[in-house]
Amino acid sequence: MKIPYAASEQEKKAGVMEPFVESVRVSRNVLVRASSNSFRLQSVLVWEFGSTVELLPALGNSDVTRQTMAGAIHAGYLASRSKERETTQSGQVDPLLSYIYSLSTSYHTTHVTPPTMKFAASRLHAAGHPAGAARSLHVAREEKGHDVLALKDIAAFGLPAQEFVARVRPRDAIALETLYERIAESDEPIAVFGYVYVLERMALLNTAELVDTIERMIPKGMKATRCLRVHSAIGSDRRHVDESIAFIASLPKGDRSAIARAAYETSVVMHSESSDYPGDEEMGRLLHELGGEKFHAKVLSPELQH
C-alpha cells in the first residue's frame, strides 16, 4: 500500500515566504532551496552546477532542515513519477490480501535496520564521528524487535511467518534494503539518516483512520496491526521524525548535504509504483498452501477459495 508524499503542516507553514537560506543539490540536476517555512525545487543544467551552487550555513536550523528534507522527498516523488512503470501484478486486488502481502515488506525493511545501523556506527566511529556513531546505535536499539512485530502479525493469520517472509520478497522491499546497505557502505555512511528519515516520515501517512480501516478488514479475533501501529502517525515515528530533524540540523553542512541526497534516493525508490504483487488468485493459492483450510475459509472470499 503506497501513499504519495504529502507535506505536513510543519512543512507548509503559513506566512510570508522568507528568503531561501539553504540550497542542496539532491540529484544531477535538481536543487532544493529552503527557508524556515518553505522549499522550492530548481532544475539546473548539469554543467551549471559548480562549487557555488550549494549553499549551506555552517550551523543548521531545525525549521530549515525540515524544509530541505521535505524538498528532497518531494523531488524523489516527482522523479519516480517520471520513470516508466513496471508491474507484474494481474487481476483484481483484494485489500486484505494486499495488506497481508505488505507485511512481508514491513518485515524486510525493519529486519535490516538494526544490523545496518550498527554497521554504520562502526564506520562512523572509525572515521572519528562519535555523534553519528552514537545516534546510529540509538536508532538500532529503538528499532530492535520491530521485525518480530511483523512476524507476529503474519502469524495472526495462521501462517508460518518465517516461511512466508522467506517466500514473499516484495521487489520494493528488496530495493530499499539494497539501497540502505549501499549507503551504509559508501564513503558517507552518515547518509543512512536520510534513508531512516524518509521511512519514518512516510510512516506518518499511516493515519489513525487508515489503521482503523485496515483493522475493520481483518476478521474478528485476529490482532494483525502491531507493526503498522508502531510505524504510523499514532506510533513512535512521530517522535522519531522530530528527533531526526534536530539531530540532522546539528551536523556539519557536508553531512547535512549527504543526508538530503540519500533522502532523495530513498524517496525515488519508495514512490516507485513498480509492483510484483502476484494477483489475488496466486496470493490465495499461496496462503491456502501455507495456512491450510481453516485459514483459507475464514479469510478468503468464496471466489478465491478454489
Backbone bond lengths (Angstrom), bond angles and torsions (degrees), N, CA, C in turn:
res aa  C-N    CA-C-N  psi(-1)  N-CA   C-N-CA  omega(-1)  CA-C   N-CA-C  phi
1 M - - - 1.458 - - 1.527 108.63 -
2 K 1.332 116.00 112.14 1.454 120.38 -176.86 1.525 109.38 -109.23
3 I 1.317 117.02 133.57 1.456 122.35 177.77 1.516 107.69 -117.63
4 P 1.338 119.09 122.61 1.459 120.35 -179.56 1.520 111.64 -57.78
5 Y 1.315 115.66 146.98 1.454 120.52 178.90 1.521 110.50 -61.28
6 A 1.311 115.86 136.39 1.465 122.15 175.21 1.519 108.27 -137.80
7 A 1.309 116.91 137.57 1.458 120.91 -177.45 1.521 111.10 -68.16
8 S 1.323 116.06 142.54 1.460 121.52 176.57 1.514 109.20 -83.93
9 E 1.327 116.15 173.16 1.462 119.68 177.36 1.525 111.04 -62.98
10 Q 1.332 116.51 -35.27 1.461 119.13 177.81 1.519 111.44 -66.06
11 E 1.330 116.33 -29.42 1.459 120.83 -177.42 1.523 112.66 -86.20
12 K 1.322 117.37 -12.93 1.468 120.17 178.81 1.523 110.30 -130.61
13 K 1.332 114.84 56.19 1.452 120.98 -179.10 1.529 110.84 -59.06
14 A 1.321 115.03 140.46 1.460 119.76 177.00 1.515 109.59 -76.66
15 G 1.327 115.71 160.01 1.460 119.34 177.27 1.509 111.38 128.41
16 V 1.295 114.96 178.80 1.456 121.25 -179.16 1.521 109.00 -70.21
17 M 1.334 115.63 135.13 1.456 119.40 179.87 1.520 110.34 -66.14
18 E 1.313 115.59 128.20 1.453 121.15 -179.90 1.518 110.46 -88.79
19 P 1.331 118.14 159.81 1.465 120.59 174.63 1.528 109.76 -61.10
20 F 1.309 116.81 142.01 1.456 120.84 177.89 1.521 108.95 -70.97
21 V 1.328 115.19 133.14 1.466 120.34 -177.14 1.523 112.19 -116.08
22 E 1.339 116.57 -4.59 1.458 119.69 -178.36 1.524 109.01 -141.85
23 S 1.312 116.16 132.68 1.462 121.97 177.60 1.517 108.26 -130.81
24 V 1.342 116.79 126.27 1.454 121.43 -177.14 1.522 109.48 -130.89
25 R 1.302 115.88 131.66 1.462 121.15 176.22 1.520 107.97 -83.86
26 V 1.339 116.81 115.07 1.459 119.84 -176.97 1.521 113.07 -101.77
27 S 1.334 116.86 -14.40 1.462 120.76 176.63 1.520 108.12 -150.52
28 R 1.324 116.65 -174.68 1.467 119.95 -176.35 1.521 111.92 -59.78
29 N 1.334 117.20 -31.73 1.463 117.44 -175.88 1.533 114.28 -138.19
30 V 1.320 117.34 21.95 1.468 120.05 178.73 1.522 109.98 -124.55
31 L 1.319 114.29 129.43 1.454 122.22 177.85 1.524 108.43 -114.46
32 V 1.316 117.57 132.03 1.460 122.26 173.27 1.519 107.60 -98.95
33 R 1.322 116.21 121.80 1.464 121.48 176.99 1.522 107.15 -110.28
34 A 1.324 117.04 131.84 1.467 120.20 -172.15 1.518 112.65 -136.49
35 S 1.325 113.82 146.62 1.464 122.25 168.65 1.513 105.87 -121.60
36 S 1.302 117.81 -168.54 1.462 119.74 -179.18 1.523 112.72 -78.10
37 N 1.344 118.11 -10.27 1.463 118.68 -178.52 1.525 114.54 -133.28
38 S 1.335 118.33 9.51 1.458 119.37 178.55 1.525 110.52 -165.47
39 F 1.328 114.66 165.92 1.462 119.75 171.52 1.523 108.32 -138.37
40 R 1.313 115.56 159.81 1.457 121.63 176.70 1.520 107.95 -141.48
41 L 1.339 115.41 139.26 1.458 120.21 175.77 1.524 108.47 -95.54
42 Q 1.310 115.69 135.17 1.457 120.77 -179.24 1.525 109.10 -126.67
43 S 1.342 115.87 124.82 1.456 120.25 175.82 1.515 108.87 -83.26
44 V 1.305 115.63 130.68 1.457 121.36 -178.44 1.519 107.71 -130.37
45 L 1.332 116.61 133.77 1.454 120.19 177.06 1.523 109.44 -62.23
46 V 1.324 115.92 142.08 1.459 120.48 -174.03 1.515 111.73 -52.71
47 W 1.351 116.98 -43.16 1.465 119.41 -177.20 1.526 113.51 -74.38
48 E 1.347 115.81 -7.48 1.464 118.95 176.68 1.522 112.41 -86.00
49 F 1.329 116.23 -15.01 1.454 118.41 179.89 1.526 109.60 -71.52
50 G 1.286 115.35 131.40 1.453 120.87 177.67 1.509 109.58 -145.95
51 S 1.283 116.26 -175.45 1.464 120.39 -176.62 1.518 112.29 -65.89
52 T 1.327 117.62 -18.74 1.470 119.91 -177.61 1.525 112.47 -92.69
53 V 1.349 118.21 -5.60 1.468 120.05 -175.80 1.517 111.16 -72.25
54 E 1.330 116.80 -47.75 1.457 119.54 177.58 1.514 110.28 -74.64
55 L 1.313 114.36 136.19 1.469 120.19 178.61 1.514 107.94 -136.72
56 L 1.327 115.60 108.97 1.457 120.45 176.77 1.517 108.54 -130.62
57 P 1.326 117.37 123.98 1.471 119.75 175.95 1.524 109.94 -60.71
58 A 1.284 116.43 151.61 1.462 120.59 178.78 1.524 110.87 -60.21
59 L 1.331 116.36 -38.25 1.453 121.61 178.45 1.520 109.33 -102.30
60 G 1.324 116.43 127.00 1.452 120.24 179.47 1.512 112.33 -80.41
61 N 1.319 115.14 166.31 1.458 123.03 178.66 1.527 107.24 -133.60
62 S 1.309 118.36 130.63 1.465 121.40 -174.20 1.522 112.51 -58.62
63 D 1.338 117.56 -43.70 1.465 119.63 -179.24 1.525 111.15 -64.30
64 V 1.318 117.13 -42.09 1.464 120.85 178.97 1.527 110.20 -66.92
65 T 1.318 116.34 -43.09 1.464 120.28 178.87 1.518 111.27 -59.67
66 R 1.335 116.97 -40.72 1.468 120.24 178.39 1.526 110.46 -59.47
67 Q 1.328 116.45 -40.98 1.463 120.34 -179.45 1.533 111.21 -70.55
68 T 1.325 116.67 -39.39 1.461 119.67 177.44 1.523 110.90 -61.41
69 M 1.315 116.40 -43.98 1.466 120.32 179.76 1.535 110.91 -67.24
70 A 1.331 116.60 -37.25 1.461 119.92 176.20 1.520 110.03 -62.80
71 G 1.331 116.28 -41.67 1.460 120.22 178.05 1.514 112.09 -63.40
72 A 1.330 117.24 -40.68 1.463 121.15 179.00 1.529 110.74 -63.20
73 I 1.332 116.61 -41.95 1.464 120.38 179.14 1.521 110.27 -65.31
74 H 1.332 116.41 -44.11 1.465 119.92 -178.92 1.526 111.16 -65.40
75 A 1.323 116.80 -38.96 1.467 120.53 178.03 1.528 110.16 -62.43
76 G 1.321 117.00 -40.14 1.457 120.57 177.41 1.513 112.02 -65.51
77 Y 1.331 116.10 -38.68 1.462 121.64 177.00 1.526 110.49 -60.75
78 L 1.333 116.80 -46.32 1.461 120.28 179.84 1.527 111.33 -65.59
79 A 1.330 116.54 -39.63 1.464 119.91 179.38 1.514 111.45 -64.22
80 S 1.333 117.49 -38.45 1.465 120.37 -179.61 1.520 110.87 -67.36
81 R 1.315 117.36 -33.85 1.464 121.47 -179.58 1.524 111.56 -68.54
82 S 1.334 116.48 -25.28 1.460 120.09 -177.74 1.521 112.42 -83.24
83 K 1.345 116.45 -9.75 1.457 119.61 -177.08 1.526 110.55 -88.35
84 E 1.320 114.74 153.69 1.459 120.62 178.31 1.514 109.79 -65.47
85 R 1.313 116.07 133.61 1.456 120.76 -179.44 1.523 110.54 -81.34
86 E 1.296 115.17 144.60 1.454 120.58 175.81 1.514 107.28 -131.23
87 T 1.312 116.78 129.08 1.458 119.48 179.98 1.518 110.28 -145.47
88 T 1.308 115.74 144.71 1.457 120.16 175.53 1.522 110.35 -115.56
89 Q 1.326 117.09 2.82 1.459 118.63 -177.64 1.524 109.58 -74.88
90 S 1.307 116.00 148.00 1.453 120.29 -178.73 1.521 109.44 -139.87
91 G 1.340 114.89 156.52 1.455 120.02 175.85 1.512 113.65 71.53
92 Q 1.340 115.08 -162.53 1.444 121.90 -176.38 1.524 110.88 -73.16
93 V 1.326 115.26 162.54 1.468 120.41 177.41 1.520 108.01 -126.59
94 D 1.316 115.82 105.10 1.459 121.37 176.31 1.526 108.24 -76.33
95 P 1.332 119.79 127.89 1.464 120.52 -175.38 1.525 114.27 -61.64
96 L 1.334 117.65 -33.83 1.457 119.39 179.62 1.526 110.81 -70.95
97 L 1.329 116.59 -42.89 1.469 119.56 177.60 1.529 110.47 -63.55
98 S 1.318 115.81 -39.22 1.462 120.01 178.89 1.527 110.77 -63.94
99 Y 1.330 116.42 -38.33 1.466 119.95 178.15 1.522 110.83 -65.75
100 I 1.327 116.88 -43.56 1.463 119.97 178.77 1.528 109.69 -60.13
101 Y 1.317 116.20 -42.28 1.473 120.64 177.95 1.525 110.11 -60.77
102 S 1.346 117.03 -40.66 1.465 121.17 -177.31 1.528 112.51 -67.17
103 L 1.327 116.99 -21.22 1.461 119.66 178.33 1.529 111.60 -63.39
104 S 1.328 116.01 -26.91 1.459 118.61 176.09 1.523 110.23 -70.11
105 T 1.335 117.84 -37.68 1.463 120.97 174.14 1.520 109.96 -60.53
106 S 1.335 116.15 -44.15 1.467 119.99 178.98 1.517 110.65 -59.52
107 Y 1.318 116.46 -41.81 1.465 119.88 179.64 1.528 110.74 -63.41
108 H 1.315 117.30 -51.57 1.462 120.22 -173.89 1.528 111.95 -64.65
109 T 1.325 117.72 -38.94 1.469 119.37 -178.56 1.527 111.87 -73.98
110 T 1.327 117.82 -32.14 1.466 119.58 178.07 1.526 112.08 -81.42
111 H 1.325 115.94 -31.62 1.468 120.26 -178.03 1.528 111.44 -64.95
112 V 1.327 116.60 -34.56 1.458 120.04 -174.67 1.531 113.06 -81.60
113 T 1.328 117.61 -16.41 1.461 119.73 -172.19 1.528 114.64 -65.72
114 P 1.333 120.80 -54.86 1.471 118.47 -177.66 1.531 114.28 -55.99
115 P 1.348 119.48 -48.86 1.468 117.50 -179.55 1.524 113.30 -66.23
116 T 1.328 116.77 -34.78 1.468 119.06 -179.78 1.524 110.81 -68.49
117 M 1.336 117.02 -40.88 1.461 119.59 179.02 1.524 111.46 -69.28
118 K 1.332 117.53 -34.23 1.464 119.46 175.66 1.526 110.59 -65.91
119 F 1.322 116.15 -39.17 1.467 120.26 177.15 1.526 110.23 -64.31
120 A 1.343 116.69 -44.38 1.464 120.29 178.03 1.527 110.16 -61.59
121 A 1.324 117.16 -38.82 1.469 121.10 179.33 1.521 110.76 -61.22
122 S 1.331 117.07 -41.78 1.463 119.86 -179.50 1.523 110.96 -65.02
123 R 1.320 116.77 -37.91 1.459 120.20 -179.72 1.530 111.17 -72.52
124 L 1.323 116.27 -38.73 1.463 119.84 178.13 1.520 111.07 -67.59
125 H 1.316 116.17 -38.78 1.467 120.13 177.11 1.525 110.30 -62.19
126 A 1.331 116.16 -44.26 1.465 120.45 179.60 1.529 111.51 -65.00
127 A 1.330 116.46 -28.87 1.462 120.86 -179.42 1.525 112.47 -86.08
128 G 1.341 117.69 2.26 1.457 120.81 179.48 1.513 113.33 77.06
129 H 1.336 116.05 37.60 1.475 121.10 179.85 1.532 107.70 -121.00
130 P 1.340 118.45 74.19 1.470 120.68 -174.78 1.521 113.75 -62.04
131 A 1.339 117.49 -35.83 1.468 119.38 -179.51 1.532 110.64 -64.76
132 G 1.332 115.99 -44.03 1.454 119.83 178.80 1.514 111.95 -65.12
133 A 1.345 116.59 -40.17 1.463 120.71 179.30 1.526 110.64 -63.95
134 A 1.329 116.58 -44.11 1.466 120.77 -178.84 1.526 110.71 -64.97
135 R 1.324 116.96 -41.58 1.463 120.52 179.78 1.525 110.65 -66.54
136 S 1.318 117.26 -38.09 1.467 120.87 178.42 1.522 110.75 -61.31
137 L 1.322 116.59 -44.30 1.464 120.20 178.79 1.522 111.23 -66.30
138 H 1.332 116.59 -34.66 1.468 120.98 176.80 1.530 110.28 -61.96
139 V 1.333 116.64 -45.92 1.462 120.42 179.09 1.527 110.15 -63.43
140 A 1.333 116.88 -42.03 1.463 120.57 179.12 1.522 111.09 -58.26
141 R 1.335 116.32 -42.21 1.472 119.95 179.22 1.519 111.23 -66.28
142 E 1.319 116.79 -43.85 1.466 119.97 -176.80 1.528 112.10 -66.78
143 E 1.324 117.36 -31.08 1.464 120.51 -177.08 1.523 112.82 -91.93
144 K 1.314 117.28 -5.07 1.463 120.76 -179.32 1.534 110.45 -60.63
145 G 1.307 116.30 131.58 1.460 121.30 176.53 1.504 115.23 88.91
146 H 1.321 118.59 -6.11 1.466 119.48 179.87 1.522 111.27 -68.75
147 D 1.330 117.13 -28.75 1.457 119.52 175.22 1.532 110.68 -65.80
148 V 1.324 116.48 -31.72 1.467 120.67 177.91 1.524 110.31 -66.38
149 L 1.342 116.74 -34.81 1.469 119.93 176.20 1.523 110.61 -60.18
150 A 1.337 115.87 -43.38 1.465 119.91 178.56 1.520 110.76 -63.36
151 L 1.327 116.76 -40.79 1.470 120.06 178.24 1.528 111.23 -63.10
152 K 1.330 116.54 -39.98 1.471 120.10 178.46 1.522 110.49 -65.24
153 D 1.321 117.28 -37.85 1.468 120.12 178.21 1.528 110.76 -64.44
154 I 1.319 116.54 -40.79 1.466 120.45 177.46 1.522 110.32 -65.32
155 A 1.333 116.17 -43.80 1.465 120.67 -179.61 1.530 111.64 -64.25
156 A 1.342 116.72 -27.10 1.468 120.11 179.91 1.521 111.56 -61.29
157 F 1.337 116.74 -24.87 1.465 120.77 178.22 1.528 111.92 -86.70
158 G 1.335 115.95 9.25 1.451 119.97 179.60 1.508 113.82 80.41
159 L 1.320 116.73 18.56 1.458 121.39 -176.85 1.523 111.40 -100.72
160 P 1.329 117.61 149.13 1.471 120.91 172.27 1.520 108.27 -74.15
161 A 1.319 116.57 101.80 1.460 120.89 -166.95 1.529 113.56 -60.63
162 Q 1.314 117.66 -46.59 1.463 119.67 -177.69 1.524 111.25 -64.01
163 E 1.305 117.06 -39.18 1.467 119.40 177.92 1.524 110.41 -67.31
164 F 1.328 116.46 -37.68 1.462 120.55 -179.57 1.529 110.67 -61.45
165 V 1.331 117.41 -49.59 1.474 119.48 -176.83 1.524 111.68 -71.88
166 A 1.339 116.67 -22.53 1.462 119.02 175.93 1.522 110.88 -73.48
167 R 1.326 115.65 -31.89 1.473 119.66 -178.20 1.519 112.65 -92.30
168 V 1.320 117.59 -29.49 1.462 121.52 -179.42 1.526 108.86 -104.42
169 R 1.322 115.26 105.48 1.461 121.29 -177.64 1.525 108.35 -125.29
170 P 1.339 117.29 82.57 1.462 120.67 -175.85 1.526 112.18 -55.41
171 R 1.309 114.67 140.30 1.461 121.02 -176.26 1.521 111.91 -59.06
172 D 1.334 117.28 -40.59 1.469 118.56 -177.96 1.525 111.16 -67.10
173 A 1.343 117.03 -36.40 1.464 120.15 179.50 1.516 111.10 -65.82
174 I 1.319 116.68 -42.68 1.464 120.12 -179.41 1.522 110.31 -68.67
175 A 1.339 117.26 -35.43 1.470 120.27 176.97 1.524 110.82 -64.19
176 L 1.329 117.06 -41.31 1.461 120.44 177.78 1.526 110.85 -65.81
177 E 1.317 116.65 -43.13 1.458 120.78 179.72 1.531 110.67 -60.17
178 T 1.335 116.17 -43.06 1.462 121.00 179.70 1.527 111.03 -63.80
179 L 1.334 116.18 -43.46 1.463 120.31 178.90 1.522 110.93 -62.59
180 Y 1.309 116.88 -45.68 1.469 123.12 -179.27 1.526 110.73 -55.76
181 E 1.317 115.33 -49.59 1.460 119.93 -178.23 1.528 111.20 -66.78
182 R 1.341 116.53 -36.63 1.464 119.31 178.05 1.519 111.23 -64.55
183 I 1.326 117.49 -40.53 1.467 120.69 178.53 1.519 110.10 -63.61
184 A 1.338 117.26 -43.58 1.462 120.92 -179.42 1.521 111.81 -63.17
185 E 1.330 116.65 -30.53 1.459 121.48 -178.65 1.523 112.73 -89.39
186 S 1.336 117.55 -4.04 1.463 121.26 -174.90 1.524 111.61 -76.22
187 D 1.327 114.81 179.00 1.464 120.19 177.76 1.530 112.23 -71.16
188 E 1.347 116.12 -11.72 1.468 120.83 -178.99 1.536 109.42 -127.35
189 P 1.326 117.76 70.33 1.475 119.57 -177.56 1.521 113.24 -61.65
190 I 1.324 118.64 -18.46 1.464 121.00 176.65 1.527 110.90 -59.22
191 A 1.340 116.18 -21.46 1.463 120.80 -177.79 1.522 113.05 -67.44
192 V 1.350 118.13 -10.87 1.472 118.89 176.91 1.524 110.92 -57.72
193 F 1.330 116.89 -24.17 1.463 118.89 -179.29 1.523 112.19 -72.42
194 G 1.332 116.87 -19.45 1.460 119.46 172.34 1.510 110.73 -70.77
195 Y 1.327 116.45 -42.58 1.463 121.37 176.73 1.526 110.22 -61.79
196 V 1.323 116.12 -50.66 1.463 120.80 -177.88 1.524 110.80 -59.50
197 Y 1.341 116.44 -42.59 1.462 119.83 -178.34 1.527 111.18 -60.46
198 V 1.334 117.20 -44.74 1.460 119.58 -177.20 1.524 111.18 -63.20
199 L 1.329 117.62 -44.60 1.463 119.19 -179.47 1.524 111.38 -62.50
200 E 1.329 117.06 -40.69 1.466 119.37 -179.16 1.523 111.28 -75.06
201 R 1.322 117.32 -35.83 1.468 119.57 177.63 1.529 110.41 -66.38
202 M 1.332 117.31 -41.31 1.458 120.31 179.04 1.523 111.81 -68.33
203 A 1.329 116.34 -28.88 1.467 119.80 178.81 1.522 111.45 -62.88
204 L 1.340 117.23 -25.25 1.462 119.78 179.71 1.526 112.26 -68.11
205 L 1.336 116.88 -13.80 1.457 119.99 175.82 1.533 111.20 -76.73
206 N 1.328 116.38 -10.33 1.464 120.42 171.19 1.527 107.59 -81.98
207 T 1.304 115.83 86.96 1.459 122.06 -174.58 1.527 111.40 -77.91
208 A 1.332 115.29 169.94 1.465 120.22 176.56 1.526 110.30 -59.68
209 E 1.333 116.78 -37.30 1.466 121.06 179.72 1.529 110.86 -64.49
210 L 1.337 116.10 -40.78 1.463 119.50 179.40 1.531 110.74 -66.00
211 V 1.317 116.55 -43.09 1.460 120.44 178.37 1.522 110.01 -60.56
212 D 1.333 117.19 -43.57 1.467 120.76 178.63 1.525 111.62 -61.08
213 T 1.335 116.00 -40.55 1.463 120.39 179.64 1.519 111.06 -61.53
214 I 1.319 116.51 -44.29 1.461 120.48 179.60 1.523 110.59 -66.11
215 E 1.318 117.22 -41.15 1.466 119.54 -179.43 1.519 112.14 -64.93
216 R 1.325 116.82 -29.49 1.468 119.20 176.98 1.529 111.53 -70.59
217 M 1.323 117.11 -25.13 1.464 120.56 179.38 1.524 111.71 -75.72
218 I 1.315 116.11 -27.43 1.459 121.44 -173.26 1.531 109.72 -79.32
219 P 1.318 118.34 132.20 1.476 120.55 179.94 1.526 111.66 -54.58
220 K 1.310 115.08 144.71 1.465 120.60 -179.40 1.523 110.78 -57.33
221 G 1.311 114.37 142.79 1.457 120.12 179.61 1.510 113.74 92.52
222 M 1.353 116.81 -8.96 1.459 120.45 179.01 1.535 109.28 -103.74
223 K 1.316 117.45 122.39 1.456 122.74 175.89 1.519 107.65 -101.81
224 A 1.324 116.32 103.67 1.466 119.09 -170.45 1.524 113.15 -137.36
225 T 1.350 117.38 31.40 1.470 119.69 178.21 1.529 111.26 -128.88
226 R 1.319 117.58 27.28 1.463 120.37 -179.64 1.531 111.35 -59.71
227 C 1.334 115.39 -51.57 1.467 120.15 -176.57 1.527 110.86 -66.58
228 L 1.322 116.45 -41.52 1.461 120.83 179.47 1.522 111.02 -61.50
229 R 1.314 117.88 -42.79 1.462 121.00 -178.23 1.526 111.42 -63.81
230 V 1.321 117.17 -38.93 1.462 120.02 178.51 1.522 110.17 -66.56
231 H 1.339 116.06 -40.83 1.463 121.11 -177.88 1.522 109.61 -99.12
232 S 1.307 115.19 66.19 1.463 121.31 -177.93 1.525 109.36 -155.34
233 A 1.327 114.94 178.51 1.465 120.27 179.37 1.516 112.20 -67.97
234 I 1.337 117.58 -15.66 1.465 120.61 179.43 1.529 111.20 -102.72
235 G 1.326 116.46 5.16 1.449 120.79 179.87 1.514 112.35 -107.83
236 S 1.318 115.68 -155.72 1.466 120.91 -174.13 1.521 113.75 -81.19
237 D 1.330 117.33 -11.61 1.464 118.38 -174.38 1.528 113.58 -67.91
238 R 1.326 118.20 -25.13 1.467 118.80 177.08 1.530 110.10 -62.81
239 R 1.322 116.65 -44.11 1.463 120.06 176.66 1.525 111.06 -65.99
240 H 1.326 116.04 -39.91 1.458 120.08 -179.66 1.529 111.72 -61.33
241 V 1.324 116.57 -39.84 1.470 120.43 -179.93 1.523 110.58 -61.91
242 D 1.318 116.78 -46.67 1.466 119.94 179.88 1.533 111.51 -64.22
243 E 1.327 115.98 -40.12 1.464 119.57 178.28 1.523 110.90 -65.18
244 S 1.323 116.77 -38.48 1.461 120.79 -179.71 1.524 111.31 -64.65
245 I 1.325 115.87 -42.27 1.466 119.67 179.21 1.524 110.06 -60.49
246 A 1.328 116.78 -45.97 1.466 120.49 -179.79 1.525 110.66 -61.87
247 F 1.336 116.99 -40.09 1.462 119.93 -179.93 1.524 111.17 -67.93
248 I 1.332 116.70 -48.33 1.468 120.10 -178.64 1.521 110.57 -59.40
249 A 1.338 116.90 -41.63 1.472 120.53 -179.62 1.515 112.13 -63.80
250 S 1.314 117.58 -23.64 1.467 120.88 -177.79 1.528 112.81 -81.98
251 L 1.330 116.72 -7.93 1.458 120.83 -173.42 1.529 112.32 -86.55
252 P 1.317 117.77 160.93 1.464 121.52 174.56 1.525 110.31 -60.84
253 K 1.322 116.32 158.46 1.466 120.41 -172.98 1.525 113.08 -62.98
254 G 1.318 118.66 -33.41 1.458 120.06 177.98 1.514 112.18 -63.90
255 D 1.318 116.40 -38.82 1.465 121.26 177.20 1.521 110.75 -66.06
256 R 1.317 116.56 -42.84 1.468 120.41 -179.10 1.529 110.77 -62.95
257 S 1.312 116.51 -38.64 1.459 120.69 178.04 1.523 110.91 -64.70
258 A 1.326 117.95 -44.77 1.463 121.99 179.74 1.525 111.02 -63.13
259 I 1.316 117.01 -38.78 1.465 121.76 179.86 1.524 110.86 -66.50
260 A 1.333 117.25 -40.33 1.467 120.16 178.32 1.528 111.19 -64.73
261 R 1.324 117.73 -39.64 1.461 120.38 178.38 1.524 111.20 -64.57
262 A 1.341 116.46 -40.42 1.465 119.82 177.78 1.527 110.79 -65.99
263 A 1.327 116.74 -35.14 1.463 120.40 177.49 1.525 110.28 -63.46
264 Y 1.315 116.44 -40.80 1.464 120.90 176.93 1.529 110.36 -60.64
265 E 1.318 117.13 -49.90 1.466 121.32 -179.31 1.525 110.92 -58.94
266 T 1.320 115.97 -42.57 1.469 120.51 -179.28 1.516 110.68 -65.41
267 S 1.320 116.46 -40.48 1.459 120.61 179.71 1.522 111.58 -64.17
268 V 1.326 117.32 -38.36 1.465 120.46 177.16 1.527 110.22 -57.77
269 V 1.333 116.55 -45.94 1.461 120.71 -179.05 1.525 110.81 -68.50
270 M 1.339 116.74 -44.08 1.465 120.12 -176.81 1.518 112.57 -64.45
271 H 1.330 117.39 -35.21 1.454 120.39 -175.34 1.520 113.28 -90.05
272 S 1.315 116.65 -0.10 1.455 119.28 176.50 1.522 109.18 -62.42
273 E 1.312 116.49 136.16 1.466 120.54 178.94 1.523 111.38 -94.17
274 S 1.333 115.05 9.31 1.451 119.06 175.06 1.529 108.99 -61.33
275 S 1.296 117.05 132.37 1.468 120.00 -177.01 1.518 110.45 -140.27
276 D 1.317 114.90 139.15 1.459 118.26 173.61 1.528 110.75 -116.92
277 Y 1.349 115.70 25.19 1.464 118.64 172.08 1.530 107.02 -57.30
278 P 1.329 117.98 127.07 1.467 120.37 -169.98 1.520 114.92 -76.93
279 G 1.329 117.78 -4.94 1.459 120.33 -174.62 1.520 110.43 98.52
280 D 1.313 115.79 156.22 1.461 120.30 -172.97 1.527 112.89 -63.72
281 E 1.336 116.53 -38.67 1.461 118.73 -176.14 1.525 110.72 -64.56
282 E 1.317 116.18 -46.61 1.467 119.78 -179.98 1.523 110.73 -67.97
283 M 1.341 116.35 -39.31 1.456 119.89 178.69 1.529 110.64 -63.73
284 G 1.333 115.70 -40.88 1.461 119.88 177.60 1.515 112.10 -61.06
285 R 1.332 116.03 -40.66 1.466 119.61 178.52 1.528 111.14 -63.32
286 L 1.345 115.50 -41.82 1.465 119.57 -179.63 1.527 110.75 -63.41
287 L 1.336 116.32 -45.78 1.468 119.66 -178.75 1.523 111.19 -66.56
288 H 1.317 116.33 -36.48 1.461 119.36 177.46 1.520 109.98 -63.81
289 E 1.331 115.70 -42.56 1.461 120.42 179.43 1.521 111.73 -63.43
290 L 1.335 116.56 -40.59 1.461 120.65 -176.47 1.522 113.30 -84.37
291 G 1.339 116.25 -33.02 1.451 119.05 -171.59 1.503 116.87 -101.98
292 G 1.324 116.82 -15.71 1.456 118.84 179.07 1.518 113.02 83.03
293 E 1.292 116.69 174.31 1.454 122.75 -173.47 1.531 113.54 -63.05
294 K 1.332 117.39 -39.46 1.460 120.45 -176.62 1.530 110.74 -59.89
295 F 1.320 116.78 -49.17 1.468 120.13 178.66 1.518 109.71 -66.06
296 H 1.314 115.81 -42.52 1.458 121.99 -176.44 1.519 111.04 -56.41
297 A 1.308 117.15 -46.35 1.461 121.69 -177.27 1.522 112.20 -73.58
298 K 1.324 117.05 -30.49 1.460 120.58 -175.34 1.523 112.48 -77.38
299 V 1.332 116.77 -34.00 1.461 120.48 -171.32 1.515 113.72 -104.69
300 L 1.326 117.04 -42.17 1.458 119.19 -172.60 1.525 112.02 -80.91
301 S 1.341 114.84 146.26 1.443 120.14 176.37 1.535 108.81 -70.34
302 P 1.334 118.08 154.54 1.476 121.21 -174.02 1.534 113.17 -53.73
303 E 1.331 117.76 -38.67 1.467 119.06 -176.83 1.521 112.92 -69.13
304 L 1.351 116.54 -14.88 1.465 119.17 179.11 1.523 112.45 -103.03
305 Q 1.329 117.40 8.71 1.464 120.48 -175.77 1.527 112.26 -94.66
306 H 1.303 117.54 13.59 1.451 119.48 -180.00 1.512 110.02 -130.94
